[in-house]
Amino acid sequence: MTHTPTWQENSLFSLKRTKPSLSIVNPLDVLRQRIILEMARRQMRENTRQTRQNRAHQHVFTVTGLLWE
């Protein structure tokens, strides 16, 4: 014999499905991903800045003849 849900069970089930989740796991995962992405962006900017700075110094040394190989 199969169980037929009563109207109370049906209404409770629908309330549970439409109610917002109180879990903080998903928002924390989103925040964690944003922080990781921001850290990666900052590292990329720093690497780009350092590369440009190194190239500028190398160019100065090459032009002035100070670069010894």
Backbone as CSV, one residue per row, in Angstrom:
resi,resn,N_x,N_y,N_z,CA_x,CA_y,CA_z,C_x,C_y,C_z
1,MET,0.843,-1.172,0.000,0.000,0.000,0.000,0.901,1.253,0.000
2,THR,0.631,2.202,-0.872,1.430,3.417,-0.961,0.843,4.498,-0.071
3,HIS,1.733,5.361,0.399,1.317,6.451,1.282,0.899,7.661,0.448
4,THR,-0.275,8.159,0.691,-0.735,9.375,0.030,-0.555,10.521,1.014
5,PRO,0.217,11.541,0.654,0.454,12.649,1.583,-0.830,13.397,1.908
6,THR,-0.943,13.803,3.147,-2.101,14.600,3.564,-1.895,16.037,3.130
7,TRP,-2.903,16.857,3.230,-2.774,18.255,2.808,-1.773,18.994,3.685
8,GLN,-1.659,18.577,4.986,-0.679,19.211,5.862,0.747,18.896,5.381
9,GLU,0.977,17.667,5.023,2.300,17.274,4.538,2.626,18.005,3.235
10,ASN,1.665,18.100,2.344,1.876,18.814,1.086,2.196,20.290,1.336
11,SER,1.485,20.939,2.242,1.722,22.357,2.485,3.062,22.567,3.179
12,LEU,3.453,21.669,4.082,4.765,21.776,4.720,5.870,21.590,3.697
13,PHE,5.690,20.635,2.819,6.688,20.380,1.791,6.851,21.598,0.889
14,SER,5.753,22.221,0.488,5.847,23.391,-0.381,6.471,24.569,0.362
15,LEU,6.234,24.707,1.656,6.859,25.774,2.435,8.376,25.587,2.483
16,LYS,8.801,24.366,2.669,10.237,24.092,2.738,10.914,24.401,1.412
17,ARG,10.243,24.180,0.326,10.846,24.395,-0.990,10.933,25.869,-1.355
18,THR,10.018,26.687,-0.873,10.006,28.099,-1.251,10.725,28.978,-0.237
19,LYS,11.016,28.454,0.911,11.677,29.212,1.960,13.159,29.404,1.615
20,PRO,13.717,30.601,1.826,15.137,30.793,1.531,16.018,29.930,2.442
21,SER,17.134,29.538,1.917,18.053,28.712,2.677,18.791,29.567,3.693
22,LEU,19.002,29.020,4.870,19.748,29.715,5.900,21.209,29.274,5.911
23,SER,21.572,28.433,4.993,22.934,27.934,4.934,23.898,29.050,4.535
24,ILE,25.062,29.074,5.184,26.074,30.067,4.838,27.178,29.469,3.979
25,VAL,27.065,28.203,3.663,28.124,27.537,2.916,28.274,28.138,1.523
26,ASN,27.192,28.271,0.778,27.281,28.804,-0.583,27.799,30.243,-0.602
27,PRO,27.269,31.152,0.222,27.835,32.508,0.223,29.312,32.540,0.597
28,LEU,29.732,31.669,1.503,31.156,31.630,1.859,31.996,31.128,0.696
29,ASP,31.484,30.155,-0.044,32.202,29.676,-1.225,32.333,30.780,-2.263
30,VAL,31.262,31.542,-2.465,31.293,32.651,-3.419,32.315,33.690,-2.970
31,LEU,32.290,34.044,-1.704,33.240,35.010,-1.169,34.675,34.508,-1.315
32,ARG,34.888,33.248,-1.017,36.218,32.651,-1.142,36.719,32.731,-2.583
33,GLN,35.851,32.422,-3.534,36.233,32.489,-4.944,36.561,33.924,-5.357
34,ARG,35.780,34.886,-4.881,36.049,36.294,-5.208,37.394,36.739,-4.651
35,ILE,37.688,36.320,-3.435,38.966,36.683,-2.822,40.128,36.055,-3.588
36,ILE,39.987,34.797,-3.961,41.038,34.120,-4.730,41.251,34.814,-6.066
37,LEU,40.151,35.178,-6.751,40.270,35.887,-8.027,40.936,37.247,-7.857
38,GLU,40.575,37.976,-6.818,41.187,39.281,-6.576,42.676,39.140,-6.281
39,MET,43.036,38.132,-5.509,44.459,37.897,-5.225,45.211,37.574,-6.514
40,ALA,44.612,36.783,-7.387,45.246,36.438,-8.665,45.392,37.684,-9.539
41,ARG,44.361,38.544,-9.570,44.439,39.788,-10.348,45.565,40.687,-9.836
42,ARG,45.664,40.814,-8.535,46.724,41.652,-7.952,48.105,41.091,-8.281
43,GLN,48.227,39.775,-8.215,49.512,39.151,-8.543,49.866,39.375,-10.013
44,MET,48.880,39.279,-10.889,49.120,39.523,-12.315,49.545,40.974,-12.551
45,ARG,48.866,41.919,-11.885,49.241,43.333,-12.025,50.669,43.564,-11.531
46,GLU,51.009,42.956,-10.406,52.352,43.108,-9.856,53.389,42.502,-10.800
47,ASN,53.100,41.335,-11.351,54.022,40.701,-12.296,54.209,41.563,-13.538
48,THR,53.121,42.132,-14.043,53.198,43.007,-15.214,54.024,44.244,-14.899
49,ARG,53.779,44.831,-13.745,54.535,46.015,-13.336,56.021,45.689,-13.230
50,GLN,56.344,44.562,-12.611,57.743,44.174,-12.440,58.400,43.884,-13.786
51,THR,57.681,43.242,-14.688,58.212,42.949,-16.022,58.521,44.237,-16.769
52,ARG,57.594,45.182,-16.718,57.820,46.476,-17.390,59.021,47.199,-16.790
53,GLN,59.107,47.163,-15.479,60.216,47.814,-14.806,61.547,47.167,-15.199
54,ASN,61.578,45.848,-15.249,62.796,45.134,-15.640,63.183,45.455,-17.083
55,ARG,62.206,45.502,-17.975,62.489,45.814,-19.381,63.020,47.236,-19.527
56,ALA,62.451,48.164,-18.770,62.906,49.549,-18.828,64.353,49.644,-18.348
57,HIS,64.691,48.950,-17.293,66.061,48.955,-16.778,67.007,48.282,-17.758
58,GLN,66.572,47.188,-18.350,67.408,46.486,-19.319,67.672,47.398,-20.521
59,HIS,66.647,48.115,-20.962,66.803,49.031,-22.095,67.809,50.133,-21.757
60,VAL,67.709,50.681,-20.551,68.634,51.737,-20.128,70.062,51.196,-20.117
61,PHE,70.261,50.009,-19.569,71.597,49.431,-19.496,72.138,49.114,-20.882
62,THR,71.291,48.654,-21.771,71.724,48.312,-23.125,72.105,49.578,-23.882
63,VAL,71.309,50.614,-23.776,71.558,51.874,-24.484,72.839,52.533,-23.964
64,THR,73.056,52.493,-22.675,74.221,53.165,-22.094,75.468,52.293,-22.112
65,GLY,75.318,51.045,-22.535,76.466,50.139,-22.597,76.855,49.558,-21.260
66,LEU,75.970,49.638,-20.283,76.287,49.120,-18.937,75.914,47.654,-18.762
67,LEU,75.269,47.077,-19.742,74.857,45.678,-19.624,76.004,44.775,-20.045
68,TRP,76.544,44.045,-19.119,77.638,43.120,-19.400,77.091,41.716,-19.474
69,GLU,77.461,41.017,-20.472,76.953,39.658,-20.632,78.042,38.663,-20.348
